[in-house]
Amino acid sequence: MEQEQQGGKPHVKAVRKNGDGDIVELQLSSGQVVGYEEAQQMAKNDQIANVNVFKGRDGDEHLRSDPDGREDNNLDNLPTF
């Protein structure tokens, strides 16, 4: 399920979740591990492929994979590390 890098940008390969099941860190295809907030900023700066930031009903900003009709590459469904 390896996604191609777009324009040389890494994509999210795996996630680390806390005890509540919330994503707290992301591992990029480059091998770099970044915190959730850093990943949000990188997505806003178009430094990570296939993800975007949106404002949820709770008023907070959240990171999500770009919609493509697939569920296997949604952030919550990626392998953990």
Biotite code that builds the C-alpha atoms (Angstrom):
import biotite.structure as struc

atoms = struc.array([
    struc.Atom([0.000, 0.000, 0.000], chain_id="A", res_id=1, res_name="MET", atom_name="CA", element="C"),
    struc.Atom([2.977, 2.280, -0.478], chain_id="A", res_id=2, res_name="GLU", atom_name="CA", element="C"),
    struc.Atom([1.778, 5.567, -1.922], chain_id="A", res_id=3, res_name="GLN", atom_name="CA", element="C"),
    struc.Atom([3.943, 7.446, -4.341], chain_id="A", res_id=4, res_name="GLU", atom_name="CA", element="C"),
    struc.Atom([5.554, 10.605, -3.120], chain_id="A", res_id=5, res_name="GLN", atom_name="CA", element="C"),
    struc.Atom([4.114, 13.644, -4.860], chain_id="A", res_id=6, res_name="GLN", atom_name="CA", element="C"),
    struc.Atom([6.620, 16.207, -5.999], chain_id="A", res_id=7, res_name="GLY", atom_name="CA", element="C"),
    struc.Atom([9.276, 14.724, -3.737], chain_id="A", res_id=8, res_name="GLY", atom_name="CA", element="C"),
    struc.Atom([7.128, 15.241, -0.632], chain_id="A", res_id=9, res_name="LYS", atom_name="CA", element="C"),
    struc.Atom([6.973, 12.399, 1.896], chain_id="A", res_id=10, res_name="PRO", atom_name="CA", element="C"),
    struc.Atom([3.664, 10.830, 2.855], chain_id="A", res_id=11, res_name="HIS", atom_name="CA", element="C"),
    struc.Atom([2.455, 9.418, 6.169], chain_id="A", res_id=12, res_name="VAL", atom_name="CA", element="C"),
    struc.Atom([3.484, 5.778, 6.460], chain_id="A", res_id=13, res_name="LYS", atom_name="CA", element="C"),
    struc.Atom([2.490, 4.872, 10.041], chain_id="A", res_id=14, res_name="ALA", atom_name="CA", element="C"),
    struc.Atom([1.018, 6.458, 13.171], chain_id="A", res_id=15, res_name="VAL", atom_name="CA", element="C"),
    struc.Atom([1.478, 6.238, 16.935], chain_id="A", res_id=16, res_name="ARG", atom_name="CA", element="C"),
    struc.Atom([-1.639, 6.550, 19.099], chain_id="A", res_id=17, res_name="LYS", atom_name="CA", element="C"),
    struc.Atom([-2.111, 7.344, 22.773], chain_id="A", res_id=18, res_name="ASN", atom_name="CA", element="C"),
    struc.Atom([-4.213, 5.310, 25.193], chain_id="A", res_id=19, res_name="GLY", atom_name="CA", element="C"),
    struc.Atom([-7.366, 7.057, 23.979], chain_id="A", res_id=20, res_name="ASP", atom_name="CA", element="C"),
    struc.Atom([-6.686, 6.054, 20.373], chain_id="A", res_id=21, res_name="GLY", atom_name="CA", element="C"),
    struc.Atom([-5.748, 9.581, 19.307], chain_id="A", res_id=22, res_name="ASP", atom_name="CA", element="C"),
    struc.Atom([-2.878, 9.968, 16.855], chain_id="A", res_id=23, res_name="ILE", atom_name="CA", element="C"),
    struc.Atom([0.050, 11.664, 18.601], chain_id="A", res_id=24, res_name="VAL", atom_name="CA", element="C"),
    struc.Atom([2.941, 11.030, 16.189], chain_id="A", res_id=25, res_name="GLU", atom_name="CA", element="C"),
    struc.Atom([3.296, 10.230, 12.518], chain_id="A", res_id=26, res_name="LEU", atom_name="CA", element="C"),
    struc.Atom([6.075, 8.434, 10.704], chain_id="A", res_id=27, res_name="GLN", atom_name="CA", element="C"),
    struc.Atom([6.759, 9.785, 7.234], chain_id="A", res_id=28, res_name="LEU", atom_name="CA", element="C"),
    struc.Atom([7.998, 7.800, 4.254], chain_id="A", res_id=29, res_name="SER", atom_name="CA", element="C"),
    struc.Atom([11.321, 9.621, 4.696], chain_id="A", res_id=30, res_name="SER", atom_name="CA", element="C"),
    struc.Atom([11.677, 7.909, 8.085], chain_id="A", res_id=31, res_name="GLY", atom_name="CA", element="C"),
    struc.Atom([11.147, 11.182, 9.969], chain_id="A", res_id=32, res_name="GLN", atom_name="CA", element="C"),
    struc.Atom([8.852, 10.985, 13.011], chain_id="A", res_id=33, res_name="VAL", atom_name="CA", element="C"),
    struc.Atom([6.868, 14.148, 13.754], chain_id="A", res_id=34, res_name="VAL", atom_name="CA", element="C"),
    struc.Atom([4.346, 15.112, 16.413], chain_id="A", res_id=35, res_name="GLY", atom_name="CA", element="C"),
    struc.Atom([0.711, 15.681, 15.468], chain_id="A", res_id=36, res_name="TYR", atom_name="CA", element="C"),
    struc.Atom([0.912, 19.475, 15.661], chain_id="A", res_id=37, res_name="GLU", atom_name="CA", element="C"),
    struc.Atom([4.143, 19.551, 13.653], chain_id="A", res_id=38, res_name="GLU", atom_name="CA", element="C"),
    struc.Atom([2.490, 17.350, 11.019], chain_id="A", res_id=39, res_name="ALA", atom_name="CA", element="C"),
    struc.Atom([-0.446, 19.770, 10.885], chain_id="A", res_id=40, res_name="GLN", atom_name="CA", element="C"),
    struc.Atom([1.922, 22.668, 10.252], chain_id="A", res_id=41, res_name="GLN", atom_name="CA", element="C"),
    struc.Atom([3.803, 20.670, 7.622], chain_id="A", res_id=42, res_name="MET", atom_name="CA", element="C"),
    struc.Atom([0.490, 19.855, 5.891], chain_id="A", res_id=43, res_name="ALA", atom_name="CA", element="C"),
    struc.Atom([-0.471, 23.549, 5.903], chain_id="A", res_id=44, res_name="LYS", atom_name="CA", element="C"),
    struc.Atom([2.914, 24.308, 4.316], chain_id="A", res_id=45, res_name="ASN", atom_name="CA", element="C"),
    struc.Atom([2.330, 21.592, 1.686], chain_id="A", res_id=46, res_name="ASP", atom_name="CA", element="C"),
    struc.Atom([5.317, 19.589, 2.950], chain_id="A", res_id=47, res_name="GLN", atom_name="CA", element="C"),
    struc.Atom([3.492, 16.245, 3.293], chain_id="A", res_id=48, res_name="ILE", atom_name="CA", element="C"),
    struc.Atom([1.681, 14.531, 0.425], chain_id="A", res_id=49, res_name="ALA", atom_name="CA", element="C"),
    struc.Atom([-1.905, 13.246, 0.635], chain_id="A", res_id=50, res_name="ASN", atom_name="CA", element="C"),
    struc.Atom([-2.994, 15.021, 3.847], chain_id="A", res_id=51, res_name="VAL", atom_name="CA", element="C"),
    struc.Atom([-4.776, 18.248, 4.742], chain_id="A", res_id=52, res_name="ASN", atom_name="CA", element="C"),
    struc.Atom([-5.920, 20.200, 7.795], chain_id="A", res_id=53, res_name="VAL", atom_name="CA", element="C"),
    struc.Atom([-9.576, 20.993, 8.436], chain_id="A", res_id=54, res_name="PHE", atom_name="CA", element="C"),
    struc.Atom([-11.560, 22.632, 11.222], chain_id="A", res_id=55, res_name="LYS", atom_name="CA", element="C"),
    struc.Atom([-13.790, 20.116, 12.988], chain_id="A", res_id=56, res_name="GLY", atom_name="CA", element="C"),
    struc.Atom([-17.173, 20.594, 14.616], chain_id="A", res_id=57, res_name="ARG", atom_name="CA", element="C"),
    struc.Atom([-15.299, 21.063, 17.885], chain_id="A", res_id=58, res_name="ASP", atom_name="CA", element="C"),
    struc.Atom([-13.628, 24.169, 16.447], chain_id="A", res_id=59, res_name="GLY", atom_name="CA", element="C"),
    struc.Atom([-10.168, 22.563, 16.561], chain_id="A", res_id=60, res_name="ASP", atom_name="CA", element="C"),
    struc.Atom([-7.978, 21.858, 13.582], chain_id="A", res_id=61, res_name="GLU", atom_name="CA", element="C"),
    struc.Atom([-7.478, 18.217, 12.644], chain_id="A", res_id=62, res_name="HIS", atom_name="CA", element="C"),
    struc.Atom([-5.245, 16.358, 10.228], chain_id="A", res_id=63, res_name="LEU", atom_name="CA", element="C"),
    struc.Atom([-6.790, 13.958, 7.720], chain_id="A", res_id=64, res_name="ARG", atom_name="CA", element="C"),
    struc.Atom([-5.844, 12.113, 4.578], chain_id="A", res_id=65, res_name="SER", atom_name="CA", element="C"),
    struc.Atom([-7.025, 13.560, 1.293], chain_id="A", res_id=66, res_name="ASP", atom_name="CA", element="C"),
    struc.Atom([-10.336, 11.990, 0.231], chain_id="A", res_id=67, res_name="PRO", atom_name="CA", element="C"),
    struc.Atom([-9.779, 9.413, -2.499], chain_id="A", res_id=68, res_name="ASP", atom_name="CA", element="C"),
    struc.Atom([-12.585, 6.908, -1.923], chain_id="A", res_id=69, res_name="GLY", atom_name="CA", element="C"),
    struc.Atom([-10.285, 4.474, -0.099], chain_id="A", res_id=70, res_name="ARG", atom_name="CA", element="C"),
    struc.Atom([-10.353, 3.700, 3.612], chain_id="A", res_id=71, res_name="GLU", atom_name="CA", element="C"),
    struc.Atom([-7.130, 1.680, 3.871], chain_id="A", res_id=72, res_name="ASP", atom_name="CA", element="C"),
    struc.Atom([-5.019, 4.835, 3.632], chain_id="A", res_id=73, res_name="ASN", atom_name="CA", element="C"),
    struc.Atom([-7.006, 6.885, 6.153], chain_id="A", res_id=74, res_name="ASN", atom_name="CA", element="C"),
    struc.Atom([-4.738, 8.004, 8.995], chain_id="A", res_id=75, res_name="LEU", atom_name="CA", element="C"),
    struc.Atom([-6.662, 5.956, 11.590], chain_id="A", res_id=76, res_name="ASP", atom_name="CA", element="C"),
    struc.Atom([-6.244, 2.815, 9.480], chain_id="A", res_id=77, res_name="ASN", atom_name="CA", element="C"),
    struc.Atom([-2.488, 3.092, 8.892], chain_id="A", res_id=78, res_name="LEU", atom_name="CA", element="C"),
    struc.Atom([-0.121, 0.699, 10.678], chain_id="A", res_id=79, res_name="PRO", atom_name="CA", element="C"),
    struc.Atom([1.204, 1.754, 14.068], chain_id="A", res_id=80, res_name="THR", atom_name="CA", element="C"),
    struc.Atom([4.890, 2.063, 14.983], chain_id="A", res_id=81, res_name="PHE", atom_name="CA", element="C"),
])
